[in-house]
Amino acid sequence: MTDRKAEPAWVAGFLAALRKGGGIEAAARAAGVSKGTAYNRRRNHAGFRAAWDATASKAPSAPPASRGLRRIGLKKIDHFLDALAESSNVTAAAEAAGIDARAV
């Protein structure tokens, strides 16, 4: 498809929010559209796709805390959350999941 039509008003807000590094879902929410709307425009409009790619490549990386979650492992995180839901005790839930309590 082509980029002949005027750009929707939400596009500038989406790209600005994406530039801040919050991710696609947060950028779409900030722009007042769904992720599907953003992805649909990306798929069908080369100019928007190029702007998205350029913006995303300059966005700040994830904070160290979120990278740490990947290092712990999703199974341990799931186990921790289940134990926490049962006990409401962070230290006990971390111990049950085999996670250092200082990491949570």
Protein Blocks (a to p, Z undefined) as FASTA:
>chain_A
ZZkbccdfklmmmmmmmmnonojklmmmmnopafklmmmmmmmmmklmmmmmmmmmmpcc
ddfklmmmmmnopklmmmmmmmmmmnopaklmmmmnopafklZZ
